Amino acid sequence: MQHQSFAVAALTLALASYSHDASAAAPNLPDHDKPPGVADTAVTQGNIKNNICVPGYTDSLRPHTTETNATKKRQLKEWGYADRTMLHYEEDHLISLQLGGDALDEGNLWPQPYSGKWGARVKDTLEGELKRRICSKPTNPDHISLKEGRDAISGDWIVAYDKYVCKRTPKLSAKMIAHCR
């Protein structure tokens, strides 16, 4: 009986350690309870030609890293990331600025890893593709609304990558489609 109790205790401890390690790994997708994604309410479907569709628009509102590094450092600790090396992450806007995401609201910010198959640079490709579609003429078969683009990026952006980048015509570079299933 004592042997069985020891085995159960060992198994419980092993499972607890495993779940802790799994939660401490940097995620491909953010926990949507933490950054649900926050849109800039000043950017609407009716005025996108005056803001997000203007080249250089995001330069005018992108926060400096000194403004976001404190948030990133705190989130890495509070959210239990095992690797807290600041340079390994981009403090990412879940709804990107080029899709009219809020620049400073912490509900739109999360520490996204650069490494891994679905690192920050891969998401950047999707952001650019969604902006291209949103800003295209409504008669373009690739056109999507601002709401569709925001919903795609703030939901499961890996699924959105497959839908919007992998199925794009014309096809993108081999590097960009390397993430397609």
N, C-alpha and C positions, 0 to 999 in steps of 0.2 A: 504494500500500500504506500509506503514511504517512497519507494522507487517511482510509482505512478505520480505521486504528488510532485516529486522533483521533475519528472518529465513534463508535466503540465505547466509547472512554473517556468521551466526552461523554454518551452514552446511559446508561452505568453510573452516572456521577455524578448525572444527572438522576433515575434510578430510586432511587438511595440517598437523595437529598434528599426525593423524594416519600414514600418509606416512613417516613423520619424524621418528616416533617411529619404524616403520617397517624397515627403512633403517639403524637405529642405532643398531638394534639387530645384534649380531654376526652371520654371515652366516654359513651354512653347507658347502657351496661351495664358493670359492673366486670369486670376481668380476674379470672376466678374462681380463678386461681392465686395471686392476691394476697389478696383477701378472699373466701374460699370461703363465708362465712356461718357464724356460730357461734350455736347456740341456748343459752339459759340452761337447764341441765339440771334446775334446780329447778322449771321450768314444764313440767308434763306434761298430757296429755289428762285425766287423772284429777283434776287440781286447778285447772283453768282458771277455774272459777267463784269461786275464792278469790284470783286474781291478775289475769290479763289481762282478764277479763270484769268486773272491778270498776272503775267510773268513777274516774279519777284515779290508777290503778295506776302508769302510766309516770312520773308526776310524782315518785314516791318513789324512782326509780332513775335517771332521766335525768341523765347527767353534765353538769356545767357546761362551757361552752365553753372555760374555762381548762384543763380536763382534756383536751379533744379538739383544741384548736387546734395544739398542738405536733405531734400525730400528723398532722393535716391538712397542716401546713406541710412536714413531712418527706416525706409521701407525694407531694405535688405535685412536689417536687424529684426524689425517687427514681424516681417513675413516669414522669418526663419530660413532664409537662404543660407545654405552651407558655405558657399563661396561668396564672401562679401567684398571681394576686390572690385572697387569702383570702376576701374578701367575695363572690366569684363562685361559691362552693361551700358546700354543706352537708356537714359530716362526717357522712355518713349511715350508719345501721345497715343493712346489707344485709338481715338478718332484723330487722325493726323491733321495737322494745321492746313494741309492742302485740301482737306475735305471739310474744312470749317470746324475743326475741333477746338475746344477751349484751350488756350495756351498755358494757363497757370492753375486751373482747378485740379486738385489732387485726385479727384474722381476720374480724371482723364490721363493720369500719369502712372507708369509702372516701370520697374527696372527689367528691361528685356535683354536677355543675354545676346552677345554678338556671336557666340559659338553655337555649334550644332546645326543640323540640317535646316532648322526653321529659325535661324538667328535674325537679328534686327535688320540686316541688309536685305534679306529675302522679303520681309514685310514691306520694306521701302519700295520694292518693285511693284507690289500689289497697290500700294498707295498711289504711285504714279499712274498705274493703269486705270484705277478707279477715277482719278481726277480727269484723265484723258476722256473717259466715257461720259462723265458728268458734264464736262465742258464742250463736248461735241454737239453738233446740231441735232435737234430732236428727230430729224429725219434719218440720221445715221442709224443703221441697224444695231450698232454697239452701244448706243446712247442709253444711259440709266439716269434716274433722278438722283438728286442730292440725298434724299432719304434712303434710297436703295444702296447707295455707296456707303453711307454712314452705318446702315444696318449690317452690311456685309463685313465691314472692317471691325465693328464692335462686337460682332457675333463670333463665330469660329472662323478666324481669318485664314486658317489653313484650307478649309473647305472653299472659302471665297477665292483663294489663290488658284485653286484648281479650276474653279468656274470661270474666273475672269482673265487670268494670265495664261493658263494652260490651253484654254479653248479660244484664244485670241486669234483673229485673222487680221493682218498677216502674223505668222508665228514670230515670236521673239527669239533672241539669241539662244544658242545651245546652253549657255550658263543659266539663263533664266528658266528654261523649260526643264532643266535637270531636276527640279523639285516636283515635277509633274508625275502623277501616278500612272 
